[in-house]
Amino acid sequence: MSAPLPAPGHMGVDYEERVDFDRLRRYRLGRAQAALEGSECGAFLLFDFYNIRYTTQTWIGGALGDKMIRYALLARGKEPVLWDFGSAVKHHKRYSRWVPEKNYRAGFLGFRGAVAPSVGLMSDAVAEIKSLLVEAGVADLPVGMDIVEPPFLFEMQRQGLRVVDAQQLMLDARCIKSQDEIILLNQAAAMVDGVYQDIVEVLKPGIRENQIVALANQRLYEMGSDQVEAVNAISGERCNPHPHNFTDRLIRPGDQAFFDIIHSFNGYRTCYYRTFAVGSSTPAQRDAYARAREWMDRGIDGIKAGVGTDEVAALLPAAEDFGFDSEMEAFGLQFAHGLGLGLHERPIISRLNSMKEPVELQVGMVFALETYCPASDGVSAARIEEEIVITEDGPKVLTLFPAQELVVANPY
């Protein structure tokens, strides 16, 4: 029997091998550099804050990280250059020494248009970038970009730089997880295991959906989460159709309720649904859960290295099988998505896309597989999600809170 995947805890210790962050940083930068070398590009200019973290091993949280003001340049044969916000630059120079000190620079582009492009921040930034491309001898080659504000793209073009897509290349680079990434993903899932135990204990009539969301946030941050991206809490008549949110609805006796907990530990994310019945369950609820579980097990059984994503997608029910007219309308209910620094990475496995361009599954891919089944009562529904890593020994499930049968919380 193969050894279980480790979820060793938060601390670094001298008596066990745990996450090696130096090794993690080398792996990620090496994957990005290899993607660049294998492309037509002379450099990647990255605004996607997961790509920035992957290449520079730095992070600023969501309040600033998604405002299109941080950007990194990775040129052929060069160390990454990072433009960051205000005093963060001095902080990086002091505490993040794996990037040369001179490559940490202050930058600001205007908070997604709050400062007008006519002020000149973007034109100055592009001129500085172009000078680095000239210095690296790659100014005549295309610049790969992942995401961009239109005025910045126009300025790149105005200054004579040819822009191509780098997001496809970076997502490919991030697709195969190292042993350290898998440990971090497993640790993040272990934290949610514990949160679901807390939820089961309080899931009684009279508690509100938003109170469950508050509990999950508190427990995750207490356990060391660095970002709780979202918690879905859906109960009773809100289960069907799936609204993908939470409200202040009061939980009532006999409700079916499902939750999705999305958070990150050291940047590595979970997407982890579980469904419960409150106090008691009905035949319709149990039947829906059994079907969702059957679809889940069928999908997991089909997952192995060398299999095409179209083959896995074919194991999942078609939209018409559970009440939808098209795969577009049903998208996100029977599918799988890669997990890593981002919530939706590669592979994306669904009938909507995988039949057109299948991808071969490989060892080291990590993704979340989701199923959903509406109940015959017209309001209830079952939602299950398992996180899976493909190993040499086949698929291994990271999400360990019991989900083989419908769990009745606090039965009467």
HELIX and SHEET records of a PDB file:
HELIX    1   1 PHE A   21  GLU A   37  1                                  17    
HELIX    2   2 PHE A   49  THR A   56  1                                   8    
HELIX    3   3 GLY A   62  GLY A   65  1                                   4    
HELIX    4   4 ALA A   88  TYR A   95  1                                   8    
HELIX    5   5 GLU A  101  ASN A  103  5                                   3    
HELIX    6   6 PRO A  117  VAL A  119  5                                   3    
HELIX    7   7 LEU A  121  ALA A  136  1                                  16    
HELIX    8   8 PRO A  150  ARG A  158  1                                   9    
HELIX    9   9 GLN A  167  CYS A  175  1                                   9    
HELIX   10  10 GLN A  179  VAL A  202  1                                  24    
HELIX   11  11 GLU A  209  MET A  223  1                                  15    
HELIX   12  12 GLY A  236  CYS A  239  5                                   4    
HELIX   13  13 PRO A  283  ASP A  301  1                                  19    
HELIX   14  14 THR A  309  LEU A  315  1                                   7    
HELIX   15  15 ALA A  319  PHE A  322  5                                   4    
HELIX   16  16 GLU A  327  ALA A  330  1                                   4    
SHEET    1   A 6 TYR A 104  ALA A 106  0                                        
SHEET    2   A 6 VAL A  81  ASP A  84  1                                        
SHEET    3   A 6 TYR A  71  ALA A  75 -1                                        
SHEET    4   A 6 ALA A  43  LEU A  46 -1                                        
SHEET    5   A 6 VAL A 143  MET A 145  1                                        
SHEET    6   A 6 VAL A 163  ASP A 165  1                                        
SHEET    1   B 3 GLN A 227  SER A 235  0                                        
SHEET    2   B 3 GLN A 256  PHE A 265 -1                                        
SHEET    3   B 3 TYR A 268  ARG A 269 -1                                        
SHEET    1   C 4 GLN A 227  SER A 235  0                                        
SHEET    2   C 4 GLN A 256  PHE A 265 -1                                        
SHEET    3   C 4 TYR A 272  VAL A 278 -1                                        
SHEET    4   C 4 VAL A 407  ALA A 409  1                                        
SHEET    1   D 5 GLU A 345  ILE A 349  0                                        
SHEET    2   D 5 PHE A 335  GLY A 338 -1                                        
SHEET    3   D 5 VAL A 366  PRO A 374 -1                                        
SHEET    4   D 5 ALA A 381  THR A 391 -1                                        
SHEET    5   D 5 GLY A 394  VAL A 397 -1                                        
END                                                                             
